[in-house]
Amino acid sequence: MRALLTGASTLVVWGIVCAASARAAFAREAEEDERGVDIHGFVSQGFIKSTNNDYLAESERGSFDFTEVGINFTSALSDRLRIGLQLFAHDLGPLGNYKPQFDWFFLDYRFLDELGIRVGRTKLPFGLYNETNDIDAARVPILLPQSVYPVQNRDFLLAQTGAELYGLLPIGTAGELEYRLYGGTIFLDVSDNEDVRSFEVPYLFGGRLMWMTPLDGLQAGGSVQSLRLDVELELEPEQIQQLEALNAVPPGFDGTVTAEVPALLWVASVEYSAHELLLAAEYSRWRSEVESTLPILYPEEKTVSERYYVMASYRVAPWFTPGVYYSVLYPNVDERGGRAMKQHDLALSFRYDLNEHWLFKVEGHYMHGTAGLRRDLNDDAQLDTLRKDWGVLLLKTTAYF
C-alpha cells in the first residue's frame, strides 16, 4: 500500500512538473511578457546498496527509497526586485515520504551591488555548497561530503525563515568580498513523531564572508551560524515507571521533558574552479550543549564535533566527469577512539551527461567507522557493534529543465 501511495505521489508531482514545463515552453513562444517567469524542474531516482550496515535507508538489501522531485519559479518584477519559490518532495529512507513542501521562497530587493535584502524562506549560505545541495545537476558527486553537508539533516541546514542582507564589495586589485548576513528561525513539522510534543528554534543567525581573489576561479572564506533548539518530549508509560522505580523523578511526574540545545557551527572554505578542474577543501567544527529537565535520561553535556574534506573533479569530456573526495567526521573531538566515534569516507564518483537535460551518476564509498549511521535503521543496535569497514554503492539519474 505504501508503495502504491508513494508511487502515486511521485506521478502527481511529476505531472505538475511536466505541465509546468509545457507552460514554460508556451510562454517562451508567446513572448507575451518581456520579463517573464523562469521555470525549472527536476526529477531524480536513486538506488543505494551497502555491503554491511544500513545507510540512509534499508540499504544492505538494496533500496530505491531515494527520490527527489522539485519545481521552482523565479521572476524579475523590476530591475531591482525579484521573487521566487520552489516546491519540493523527496523520499530518503525514513525521511520525506513524498510530502510536498515549499523548500524556499523569497522576495529580493537589490539597492546597489554593495547592498541587497532578501526576506522569506531563504537558503543558508553555509560553506561552499549548502545553497546548491538540492541541485543534483550542479555537482559531480551524488552525495556531497557528509561530514559537512549531512543529507539526513537537510531540513535543518538548507534554509531559514527570516531576512538576509548581502552584497559584493570591490577591494581594488585584491579582488572582491561577498558578504551574507542573516537571521530568523526554522520551522519543522514534527507531527509524525509521537514522542515530540513541540519543536522550536527561537533564534538562528549567522553569516558568510567570501574573498574572490584576483586569481580567476580561486575563492576562500568562512561561515558561522548560531542557533538554539527547544524540544518538548513525552515519555512512554514504561519509561516513566522505570524512572519512578529508580526515584529519578519527583512524585506526580507526567512524563514531560524539555531540553534546550544551543549550537554554534563554523566552516572555513577554499575552492579553485577553472576550465575543467575543480579543487575544494573545507574544515568545520560544530559545538552543541544540552540542557534538560531530566539529566538522568538526557545528560547535560557539551560536545564539539570535527568535520573536514578535500575534493577534486575534472571534466574529461562534455559528457563525462569523474570526481573523488575524502571526508572525515569525529562527533566528539575528545573521544576519537572506537568505530562509533569516527567516520572516514573515501568516495569515487562518475557523472555522465546523456544530453543537456538528463544525467546519470555512479558512486562508490569505502567507509571506515560508523559515526554517520542511524540506530533506528540498524535494529537499534549500538553503533560500536556494527561493522567497522563497509562500502556503499549509489546510482542516480536526474532529468531537469
QUIFEN-V777001 format. One record per residue. PSI is psi in radians with two decimals (* if undefined). Layout:
psi = [PSI | PSI]
//
This chain:
psi = [-0.78 | -0.70 | -0.70 | -0.75 | -0.78 | -0.66 | -0.72 | -0.70 | -0.73 | -0.75 | -0.67 | -0.86 | -0.67 | -0.66 | -0.70 | -0.77 | -0.81 | -0.74 | -0.73 | -0.64 | -0.77 | -0.69 | -0.70 | -0.72 | -0.73 | -0.73 | -0.66 | -0.67 | -0.70 | -0.61 | 0.79 | -0.51 | 2.16 | -0.71 | -0.86 | -3.09 | 2.19 | 2.17 | 2.20 | 2.60 | 2.91 | 2.65 | 2.19 | 2.47 | 2.26 | 2.98 | 2.39 | 2.27 | 2.18 | 2.62 | -0.65 | 2.76 | 2.38 | 2.18 | 2.05 | -0.65 | -2.96 | 1.26 | -0.31 | -0.53 | -0.02 | 2.28 | 2.40 | 0.19 | 1.13 | 1.34 | 2.47 | 2.35 | 2.31 | 2.68 | 2.37 | 2.66 | 2.28 | 2.59 | 2.42 | 1.87 | -0.41 | -3.06 | -0.41 | -0.30 | 2.23 | 2.64 | 2.77 | 2.82 | 2.75 | 2.31 | 2.27 | 2.52 | 2.52 | 2.91 | 2.12 | 1.64 | -2.15 | -0.05 | 2.61 | -1.20 | 0.63 | 0.35 | 2.02 | 2.52 | 2.77 | 1.84 | -0.80 | 2.72 | 2.58 | 2.75 | 2.18 | 2.12 | 2.17 | 1.93 | -0.82 | 3.01 | -0.52 | -0.21 | 2.19 | 2.90 | 2.42 | 2.47 | 2.67 | -2.57 | 1.70 | 2.56 | 2.51 | 2.12 | 1.33 | 1.99 | -2.91 | -0.58 | 0.13 | -0.63 | -0.35 | 0.26 | -0.45 | 0.13 | 1.66 | -0.60 | -0.18 | 0.00 | 2.95 | -0.92 | 2.66 | -0.87 | 2.17 | 2.79 | 2.06 | -0.22 | -0.63 | -0.52 | 1.12 | 2.08 | -0.42 | -0.32 | 0.38 | -0.76 | -0.49 | -0.61 | -0.32 | -0.81 | 2.81 | 2.68 | 2.01 | -2.36 | 2.76 | 2.38 | 2.47 | 2.84 | 2.98 | 2.09 | 2.04 | 2.43 | 0.77 | -2.39 | -0.16 | -0.08 | -2.41 | 2.71 | 2.21 | 2.17 | 2.59 | 2.21 | 2.29 | 2.82 | 2.57 | -2.38 | 3.11 | 2.25 | 2.18 | 2.42 | 1.98 | 0.33 | -0.40 | -0.22 | 1.89 | -0.40 | -0.29 | 2.02 | -0.72 | 2.68 | 2.13 | 2.63 | 1.64 | -0.45 | 2.65 | 2.22 | 2.75 | -2.92 | 2.95 | 2.42 | 2.10 | 2.35 | 1.99 | 1.78 | 2.89 | -0.37 | 2.06 | 2.17 | -0.10 | 2.17 | 2.65 | 2.67 | -2.87 | 2.73 | 2.61 | 2.55 | 2.35 | 2.39 | 2.95 | 2.37 | 2.25 | 2.11 | 2.40 | 2.09 | 2.70 | 2.03 | 2.67 | 2.65 | -0.66 | -0.69 | -0.71 | -0.76 | -0.71 | -0.73 | -0.66 | -0.65 | -0.48 | 0.03 | 0.62 | -0.11 | 2.70 | 2.79 | 2.46 | 0.22 | 2.21 | 0.05 | 0.05 | 2.24 | 2.30 | 2.59 | 2.48 | 2.35 | 1.55 | 2.52 | 2.60 | 2.16 | 2.41 | 2.71 | 2.38 | 2.37 | 2.56 | 2.43 | 2.43 | 2.07 | 1.89 | 2.41 | -2.09 | 0.05 | 2.42 | 2.21 | 2.35 | 2.62 | 2.49 | 2.54 | 2.32 | 2.63 | 2.39 | 2.12 | 2.27 | 2.71 | 2.30 | 2.23 | 1.95 | 2.82 | -0.05 | 1.31 | -0.47 | -0.50 | -0.67 | 1.50 | 2.48 | 1.99 | 2.74 | 2.35 | 2.40 | 2.13 | 2.64 | 2.36 | 2.33 | 2.86 | 2.82 | 2.51 | 2.55 | 2.59 | 2.73 | 2.22 | 1.75 | -0.69 | 2.85 | -0.41 | -0.04 | 2.16 | 1.97 | 2.75 | 2.82 | 2.56 | 2.77 | 2.10 | 2.44 | 2.38 | 2.24 | 1.86 | -0.46 | 2.01 | -0.33 | -0.14 | 1.55 | -0.10 | 2.71 | 2.57 | -0.48 | -0.16 | 0.31 | 2.74 | 2.01 | 2.24 | 1.92 | 2.03 | 2.44 | 2.19 | 2.58 | 2.13 | 2.26 | 2.04 | 1.75 | -0.62 | -2.98 | -0.10 | 0.11 | 2.28 | 2.83 | 2.43 | 2.56 | 2.38 | 2.35 | 2.49 | 2.30 | 2.11 | 2.36 | 1.94 | 2.85 | 0.29 | -0.49 | 0.13 | 2.74 | 2.33 | -0.64 | -0.33 | -0.18 | 0.80 | 0.57 | 0.43 | 2.59 | 2.41 | -0.48 | 0.01 | -0.11 | 2.90 | 2.28 | -0.74 | 2.19 | 3.02 | 2.78 | 2.36 | 2.27 | 2.42 | 2.49 | 2.40 | 2.46 | 2.26 | 2.39 | 2.76 | *]
//
